[in-house]
Amino acid sequence: MPLAHNGGNPIFDENSAPEYLNVPDPGTICAHHGEDRELHRGAVIPPIYQNSLFTFPSCEERSRKWLPHDAEIYDYTRVSNPTTDIAEAKIAALEGADRARCFGSGMAAISAAILSCVKSGDHVVALETSYGPTRQFLSDYLIRFGISVTYVDGDDPGEWADAVLPNTTLFYLETPSSMIFKQQDLRAITAIAREHGIATIADNSWATPVYQNPIRFGVDLVLHSATKYLGGHSDIVAGVVAGSEARMKKLQAEEGCLLGGILDPFASWLLIRGLRTLPVRLQRHQESATKIANALLDHPAVAAVYYPGLRTDRQPEITRTQLRGTSGLFSVEFKQSGPEAVRRFVNSLKYFGIGCSWGGFESLAIPAGAMEKSLGGVGTAHRSFVRLHIGLESAEDLWDDIEAALKAI
Ligand SMILES: *Cc1c(COP(=O)(O)O)cnc(C)c1O
């Protein structure tokens, strides 16, 4: 069966474009924002400031460092670094945030953001289908500090309101969520949070700031595993948190500098390199993934495809008003149930590596239905479940590969 030629998703056509589409062009931000080439003798690529320490020409200059807001003066890379600053400035601009802070991994960003919003004895409401290690941090780690968590399905904003306790200080969101790509109505949920003085965090790794800006819908802190699309080449592990000046200043001073999980300058430099092509990469991921997801939906062996924007989308209104596009990661469920079918399919693929990450140039598959643990909050009902990352290879080659593997089920 040949691929349909409608790679661009009709759900995002000009006519249905909400006002929200009017944001600064991400390609221009990635190419220019946050850079001052004159500082670096006209070099188009900023240098890597691969140093821990910055020294001062005089004691007076050093004491100037302790005056508020003198960001131009550097003293130590755990606090700030000129290479990392460029990556942070670009990501803050892409997200519509005042400031961003890079971390040594997505989990370092997640734990820092959560810790900046809770204290001993607090209560968190979190999305059931959040990324597995995030759930582990919330359930198994924070309990040491007497912090409790309630998980919600998340589709209905009312569930979030019903879960609020007198000591709730945080709503943790991930939209679309891991494995099953369920979305949350950010406008409605952040309105409930504001009513109760509750902070909100959203993991935006899947959509990237090119296709979704949670802050524009009222979220306080947005975060990413920059290991995925922002880096985009499977060559760094990185994370980032972005938000308002007030929240980020506190987070930078406390969870940033005291817990110390910085992104090192070389990884920051690779992150900047990755960001340059983020919008064009995303466009290609979207085009190929949409073609392949639609072809899967039409295939007799397939029971369901979990990918926002398809004709089977159960949340089309959120897709249309919250997202500007879709990325290259989705899950497929086969009619033939059981982990054996899933393993046979994945083992038969030739271009898809078997691996748990995503967001790079390469296509990947994980036999989620055969791996109890990776299903996280998704549940064991999805035993014939495979998550695919559609990389930058030819969509036709990838589809031929998938079509052949479907015969092996
Ligand atoms: C991978 C991932 C993370 C964690 O990021 P690391 O860089 O691996 O620490 C967080 N959230 C989501 C949705 C992820 O897929």
The ligand as a Tripos MOL2 file, in Angstrom:
@<TRIPOS>MOLECULE
LIG
   15    15     1     0     0
SMALL
NO_CHARGES

@<TRIPOS>ATOM
      1 C1         13.2650   11.2290   28.3360 C.3       1 LIG1
      2 C2         12.2100   11.9990   29.0100 C.ar      1 LIG1
      3 C3         12.4900   12.7000   30.1900 C.ar      1 LIG1
      4 C4         13.8050   12.5720   30.9340 C.3       1 LIG1
      5 O1         14.8510   13.1580   30.2660 O.3       1 LIG1
      6 P1         16.3900   12.7030   30.4580 P.3       1 LIG1
      7 O2         17.1080   13.7020   29.6310 O.co2     1 LIG1
      8 O3         16.4810   11.3010   29.9770 O.co2     1 LIG1
      9 O4         16.7010   12.8070   31.9080 O.co2     1 LIG1
     10 C5         11.4980   13.5020   30.7040 C.ar      1 LIG1
     11 N1         10.2770   13.5960   30.1260 N.ar      1 LIG1
     12 C6          9.9750   12.9170   29.0170 C.ar      1 LIG1
     13 C7          8.6190   13.0660   28.4380 C.3       1 LIG1
     14 C8         10.9160   12.0830   28.4290 C.ar      1 LIG1
     15 O5         10.5940   11.3700   27.3350 O.3       1 LIG1
@<TRIPOS>BOND
     1     1     2 1
     2     2     3 ar
     3     2    14 ar
     4     3     4 1
     5     3    10 ar
     6     4     5 1
     7     5     6 1
     8     6     7 2
     9     6     8 1
    10     6     9 1
    11    10    11 ar
    12    11    12 ar
    13    12    13 1
    14    12    14 ar
    15    14    15 1
@<TRIPOS>SUBSTRUCTURE
     1 LIG1         1 GROUP 0 **** ****
